[in-house]
Amino acid sequence: MNEEILLTLGRLEGKVDAMMTSLRMQEQELKLLEKRIRELENSRAWMLGAAAVISAIAGFIVKHIP
């Protein structure tokens, strides 16, 4: 009976260790994905800002051309 409990406990510890390893890997992947998303959002913001400036300049030029 006691050996059976110890064997079951050992199996549970192994499963918990495997889950912890999987969780660490998922956390690393999540950090990588968050970084990639942040970079995409920043580049998009820069492009939209540049487009707004170019549009404003083009509008100014068109308005002042006789």
Residue, then its C-alpha position, 0 to 999 in steps of 0.5 A: m500500500n505504501e509503495e503504491i502511494l509512493l509510486t503514484l506520488g512519483r508519477l504525479e511529480g513527473k507530470v507536474d515537472a513536465m507541465m512546468t517545463s511546458l509552461r516555461m516554454q509557453e511563457q518564452e513564446l508569449k514574450l517573443l510574440e509580444k515583442r513581435i506585435r509591439e514592433l509591428e504596432n510601432s512600425r504601423a504607427w510610424m507609417l501612418g504618421a509619415a502618410a499623414v505628413i506626406s498628405a499634409i505636404a501634398g495638400f499644401i502644395v496642391k493648394h498653392i499651385p496656381 
